[in-house]
Amino acid sequence: MNIQEYFTRISYKESHKDADLQTLTVIFQHHIQAIPFENLSMHCGETIELDLQSTYNKIVRKKRGGWCLESNHLLFWALQELGYDVCILGGNSYKPAERAYTVEINHILLKVVIKGNSYIVDAGFGGAYQAWQPLMLISGKDQPQIPGIFRFTEDNGTWYFEKVKRKHYIPEQSLPVADTPELGNIRKIYTFTLEPRHINDFQELNTYLQVSPENILQKKSICSLQTTEGLFALVGWTFTEVKYNYKEDVDLVQITTLTDEEVEKTLKDKFNIVLENKLIP
């Protein structure tokens, strides 16, 4: 495993001699714009192994993406190699349909400490709730980024992560967005504590997510990638392109339904993914 090979994979060509916030931000942005959030292995009959060598081979050498357990684990390794003070944390995702957070930890995120300040770095949420820059771990402060305004709130050792939603403009030829109606314009994302975790703490979760028919990752094939202007997302046969802040506080959302042949072509053209096994969307 070679850090230079990882840099080539994410098209990062700048200096990395200083483990500072600026370097972290640029590496992070390259990572999320090169490595898709995807669970396609589950829908291709492939097993996802949660060890660094397998993740490295899959994402760096085979130019695939991965879900949070893989993408953030790879980023954790890279940041460690570069001399950052980084640790793994566990999160509980919010389920809009149930209006509740999951009881069990089902997400992995990273905490990086630079000059005494803590930052949350999470390359593995995908879609419209993916931050584009490291977020300072501070309670109650709005942190505006291109995707929207993010915020942490701390209560008795539990941290809550949320995003202020923007309106969507969907051109007429697109399909309506099927979204769970929520009260207000705040989208809860996940909760977490600052208890450091080890990747082995997530082995059971990694297995469970691949066999449990109840979870969304089993029900839907998902691939999303951040772009310079917004994001691409392929869920089943539905391809969505989002352009952030297309107008004041409005995101442009264009939705297309694809055929099986177009799914394969879209994966190659938009996500730079060529699968070894047949995808069943």
Protein Blocks (a to p, Z undefined) as FASTA:
>chain_A
ZZklmmmmnopabdckbccfklmmmmmmmmmmmmccdfklmmnopacddbfklmmmmmmm
nopacdfklmmmmmmmmmmmnopacdddddddddfklopacfbdcbdcddddeehiacdd
dfkngpjllcfbdcdddehiacddfkbccddddeehiacdddddddddddfkbccddddd
dehjbdcfbdcdfbdcdfklmmmmmmmmmmmmkbmklmpccdddddfklccddehjaccd
ddehkbghiacdddddddfklmmmmmmmmnopacfbdcdZZ
